[in-house]
Amino acid sequence: MAATNERVAVVAVIVSYNRRELLLEAVQAVRDQTVPVAGIVVVDNASTDGSADAVRDVPGSTSSSSTATSAGREASPWGSRTRSPSAAPTGCG
Protein backbone atom coordinates (compact mmCIF):
# COMPACT_ATOMS: atom_id res chain seq x y z
CA MET A 1 0.00 0.00 0.00
CA ALA A 2 1.21 3.52 -0.74
CA ALA A 3 2.35 5.71 2.11
CA THR A 4 0.04 8.59 2.97
CA ASN A 5 2.43 11.19 1.50
CA GLU A 6 2.60 9.44 -1.89
CA ARG A 7 0.23 10.39 -4.69
CA VAL A 8 -1.84 7.55 -6.06
CA ALA A 9 -3.25 7.70 -9.58
CA VAL A 10 -6.43 5.69 -9.94
CA VAL A 11 -7.91 4.84 -13.32
CA ALA A 12 -11.10 2.75 -13.37
CA VAL A 13 -12.01 0.41 -16.23
CA ILE A 14 -15.68 -0.51 -16.67
CA VAL A 15 -16.64 -3.17 -19.25
CA SER A 16 -20.22 -3.20 -20.45
CA TYR A 17 -22.58 -4.78 -22.96
CA ASN A 18 -26.21 -3.61 -23.17
CA ARG A 19 -26.38 -2.47 -19.53
CA ARG A 20 -26.96 1.26 -20.05
CA GLU A 21 -28.50 2.06 -16.67
CA LEU A 22 -26.02 -0.02 -14.67
CA LEU A 23 -23.18 1.52 -16.68
CA LEU A 24 -24.27 5.04 -15.73
CA GLU A 25 -24.57 3.96 -12.08
CA ALA A 26 -21.08 2.44 -12.21
CA VAL A 27 -19.59 5.64 -13.66
CA GLN A 28 -21.22 7.68 -10.91
CA ALA A 29 -20.07 5.24 -8.21
CA VAL A 30 -16.48 5.58 -9.41
CA ARG A 31 -16.77 9.37 -9.42
CA ASP A 32 -18.13 9.26 -5.85
CA GLN A 33 -15.06 7.46 -4.45
CA THR A 34 -13.03 9.19 -1.74
CA VAL A 35 -9.78 8.75 -3.69
CA PRO A 36 -9.74 11.12 -6.68
CA VAL A 37 -10.01 9.27 -9.98
CA ALA A 38 -7.58 10.26 -12.74
CA GLY A 39 -9.85 8.74 -15.37
CA ILE A 40 -12.58 6.29 -16.18
CA VAL A 41 -12.29 4.05 -19.24
CA VAL A 42 -15.52 2.50 -20.44
CA VAL A 43 -15.15 -0.43 -22.82
CA ASP A 44 -18.40 -1.05 -24.64
CA ASN A 45 -18.67 -4.19 -26.77
CA ALA A 46 -21.02 -2.90 -29.50
CA SER A 47 -24.06 -2.42 -27.26
CA THR A 48 -27.36 -1.77 -29.00
CA ASP A 49 -29.12 -0.10 -26.05
CA GLY A 50 -27.54 3.36 -26.33
CA SER A 51 -24.86 2.73 -23.71
CA ALA A 52 -22.10 4.50 -25.64
CA ASP A 53 -24.28 7.56 -26.30
CA ALA A 54 -25.31 7.70 -22.65
CA VAL A 55 -21.69 7.74 -21.49
CA ARG A 56 -20.83 10.43 -24.04
CA ASP A 57 -23.60 12.56 -22.49
CA VAL A 58 -22.13 12.36 -18.95
CA PRO A 59 -20.96 15.88 -17.97
CA GLY A 60 -17.19 16.22 -18.19
CA SER A 61 -16.74 13.16 -20.39
CA THR A 62 -14.52 12.89 -23.40
CA SER A 63 -14.92 10.02 -25.77
CA SER A 64 -13.13 8.09 -28.40
CA SER A 65 -14.68 5.05 -29.98
CA SER A 66 -14.22 2.59 -32.76
CA THR A 67 -15.74 -0.71 -33.69
CA ALA A 68 -13.60 -3.71 -34.52
CA THR A 69 -14.93 -6.75 -36.31
CA SER A 70 -13.15 -10.00 -36.87
CA ALA A 71 -13.62 -11.86 -40.15
CA GLY A 72 -17.06 -10.36 -40.64
CA ARG A 73 -18.44 -11.96 -37.47
CA GLU A 74 -20.76 -10.11 -35.16
CA ALA A 75 -19.22 -8.90 -31.90
CA SER A 76 -19.81 -11.21 -28.96
CA PRO A 77 -21.08 -9.83 -25.62
CA TRP A 78 -18.37 -11.94 -23.97
CA GLY A 79 -15.52 -10.62 -26.08
CA SER A 80 -12.92 -12.80 -27.70
CA ARG A 81 -9.30 -13.81 -27.18
CA THR A 82 -8.20 -11.94 -30.28
CA ARG A 83 -8.91 -8.27 -30.66
CA SER A 84 -8.01 -5.68 -33.19
CA PRO A 85 -5.20 -3.45 -31.92
CA SER A 86 -7.07 -0.49 -33.41
CA ALA A 87 -10.06 -0.91 -31.08
CA ALA A 88 -10.28 2.11 -28.79
CA PRO A 89 -12.35 2.28 -25.60
CA THR A 90 -14.84 5.01 -24.80
CA GLY A 91 -13.65 7.00 -21.81
CA CYS A 92 -14.97 9.64 -19.50
CA GLY A 93 -13.49 11.22 -16.48
C-alpha positions in Angstrom: 0.0 0.0 0.0 1.2 3.5 -0.7 2.4 5.7 2.1 0.0 8.6 3.0 2.4 11.2 1.5 2.6 9.4 -1.9 0.2 10.4 -4.7 -1.8 7.5 -6.1 -3.3 7.7 -9.6 -6.4 5.7 -9.9 -7.9 4.8 -13.3 -11.1 2.8 -13.4 -12.0 0.4 -16.2 -15.7 -0.5 -16.7 -16.6 -3.2 -19.2 -20.2 -3.2 -20.4 -22.6 -4.8 -23.0 -26.2 -3.6 -23.2 -26.4 -2.5 -19.5 -27.0 1.3 -20.0 -28.5 2.1 -16.7 -26.0 0.0 -14.7 -23.2 1.5 -16.7 -24.3 5.0 -15.7 -24.6 4.0 -12.1 -21.1 2.4 -12.2 -19.6 5.6 -13.7 -21.2 7.7 -10.9 -20.1 5.2 -8.2 -16.5 5.6 -9.4 -16.8 9.4 -9.4 -18.1 9.3 -5.8 -15.1 7.5 -4.4 -13.0 9.2 -1.7 -9.8 8.7 -3.7 -9.7 11.1 -6.7 -10.0 9.3 -10.0 -7.6 10.3 -12.7 -9.8 8.7 -15.4 -12.6 6.3 -16.2 -12.3 4.1 -19.2 -15.5 2.5 -20.4 -15.2 -0.4 -22.8 -18.4 -1.1 -24.6 -18.7 -4.2 -26.8 -21.0 -2.9 -29.5 -24.1 -2.4 -27.3 -27.4 -1.8 -29.0 -29.1 -0.1 -26.0 -27.5 3.4 -26.3 -24.9 2.7 -23.7 -22.1 4.5 -25.6 -24.3 7.6 -26.3 -25.3 7.7 -22.6 -21.7 7.7 -21.5 -20.8 10.4 -24.0 -23.6 12.6 -22.5 -22.1 12.4 -19.0 -21.0 15.9 -18.0 -17.2 16.2 -18.2 -16.7 13.2 -20.4 -14.5 12.9 -23.4 -14.9 10.0 -25.8 -13.1 8.1 -28.4 -14.7 5.1 -30.0 -14.2 2.6 -32.8 -15.7 -0.7 -33.7 -13.6 -3.7 -34.5 -14.9 -6.7 -36.3 -13.1 -10.0 -36.9 -13.6 -11.9 -40.1 -17.1 -10.4 -40.6 -18.4 -12.0 -37.5 -20.8 -10.1 -35.2 -19.2 -8.9 -31.9 -19.8 -11.2 -29.0 -21.1 -9.8 -25.6 -18.4 -11.9 -24.0 -15.5 -10.6 -26.1 -12.9 -12.8 -27.7 -9.3 -13.8 -27.2 -8.2 -11.9 -30.3 -8.9 -8.3 -30.7 -8.0 -5.7 -33.2 -5.2 -3.4 -31.9 -7.1 -0.5 -33.4 -10.1 -0.9 -31.1 -10.3 2.1 -28.8 -12.4 2.3 -25.6 -14.8 5.0 -24.8 -13.6 7.0 -21.8 -15.0 9.6 -19.5 -13.5 11.2 -16.5 
